[in-house]
């Protein structure tokens, strides 16, 4: 009986940690983008010559993940229905990873926006699949 109580507490901690990580990734994206906009506006602050971006280009970098999140959230139900929730969680994590790698290794502006868009698709997919996974584990 004591072991069952331990498993219930452990599963509740796992659910809370999962919810925390989803919020952490999304909040980290917003915070990192807002602080990075200062350095990407100036080539001297960033140390990279192509970072001399106009205000429209900075806005595209900032909102690239939000456009991706819009697309990801629209597709989330169909992806979950087609692949299943477990594979959607894996796909979401893959979009997070690929988007972060493309963004960090971007050789030019277009690739930077594409990386942010891919990261945003991961955000949009995670809004549905992690919520469903958390609700199923708590019931």
C-alpha positions in Angstrom: 0.0 0.0 0.0 2.9 2.4 0.8 4.4 1.6 -2.6 1.2 2.6 -4.4 1.1 6.0 -2.5 4.7 6.5 -3.6 3.9 5.8 -7.3 0.9 8.2 -7.1 3.1 11.0 -5.7 5.8 10.3 -8.2 3.4 10.4 -11.1 2.0 13.8 -9.8 5.5 15.2 -9.6 6.1 14.0 -13.2 3.0 15.7 -14.5 3.9 18.9 -12.7 7.4 18.8 -14.1 6.1 18.2 -17.6 3.8 21.2 -17.4 6.6 23.3 -15.9 8.9 22.4 -18.8 6.3 23.4 -21.5 5.8 26.8 -19.8 9.5 27.2 -19.3 10.3 26.6 -23.0 7.6 29.1 -24.2 8.6 31.7 -21.6 12.3 31.2 -22.3 11.6 31.8 -26.0 9.8 35.1 -25.3 12.4 36.3 -22.8 15.4 35.4 -25.0 13.8 37.0 -28.0 13.1 40.2 -26.3 16.6 40.5 -24.9 18.2 39.4 -28.2 16.4 42.1 -30.2 18.8 44.7 -28.8 21.9 42.9 -30.1 20.5 41.9 -33.5 19.7 45.5 -34.4 23.4 46.4 -34.4 26.3 44.6 -36.1 28.7 46.1 -33.6 26.8 44.7 -30.6 26.3 41.3 -32.1 29.7 40.8 -33.7 28.1 39.4 -36.9 27.9 41.5 -40.0 24.5 40.5 -41.2 22.9 41.2 -37.9 22.4 44.9 -38.9 18.6 44.4 -39.1 15.9 47.0 -39.7 13.0 47.3 -37.4 10.8 45.2 -39.8 13.3 42.4 -39.9 13.6 42.4 -36.0 9.8 42.2 -35.9 9.9 39.2 -38.2 12.5 37.5 -36.0 10.4 38.2 -32.9 7.1 37.1 -34.4 8.4 34.1 -36.4 7.8 31.7 -33.5 4.3 33.2 -33.1 3.4 32.5 -36.7 4.7 29.0 -36.3 2.7 28.5 -33.1 -0.4 29.6 -35.0 0.2 27.0 -37.7 1.2 24.3 -35.2 -1.9 24.9 -33.1 -4.2 24.7 -36.1 -2.6 21.4 -37.2 -2.2 19.9 -33.7 -5.5 18.1 -33.5 -5.1 16.5 -37.0 -1.5 15.5 -36.2 -2.6 13.9 -32.9 -5.4 12.1 -34.6 -3.1 10.8 -37.4 0.0 10.0 -35.4 -1.3 9.5 -31.9 -0.3 11.4 -28.8 3.0 9.7 -28.1 4.3 10.3 -31.6 3.0 13.9 -31.5 5.0 14.5 -28.3 8.1 13.1 -30.1 7.4 15.3 -33.1 6.9 18.3 -30.9 10.3 17.7 -29.2 11.9 17.3 -32.7 10.5 20.6 -33.8 11.9 22.3 -30.7 15.3 20.8 -31.3 15.5 21.5 -35.0 14.2 25.0 -34.6 16.7 25.8 -31.9 19.6 24.3 -33.9 18.6 26.1 -37.1 18.2 29.4 -35.2 21.5 29.1 -33.4 23.4 28.1 -36.5 21.7 30.5 -39.0 24.1 31.9 -41.6 21.7 34.6 -42.7 18.4 36.3 -41.9 16.1 34.0 -43.9 17.4 30.9 -42.2 17.0 32.6 -38.8 13.3 33.3 -39.5 12.8 29.8 -40.7 14.4 28.4 -37.5 12.1 30.6 -35.4 9.1 29.4 -37.4 10.0 25.7 -36.9 10.5 26.4 -33.2 7.0 28.0 -33.2 5.4 25.0 -34.8 6.8 23.0 -31.8 5.2 25.5 -29.5 1.8 25.3 -31.2 1.8 21.5 -31.2 2.8 21.3 -27.6 -0.1 23.5 -26.5 -2.5 20.7 -27.3 -0.5 17.5 -26.9 1.1 18.3 -23.5 -2.3 19.5 -22.1 -4.0 16.3 -23.2 -1.1 14.2 -21.8 -1.2 16.0 -18.5 -5.0 15.6 -18.1 -4.9 11.9 -18.9 -2.2 11.3 -16.4 -4.0 13.1 -13.6 -7.3 11.2 -14.1 
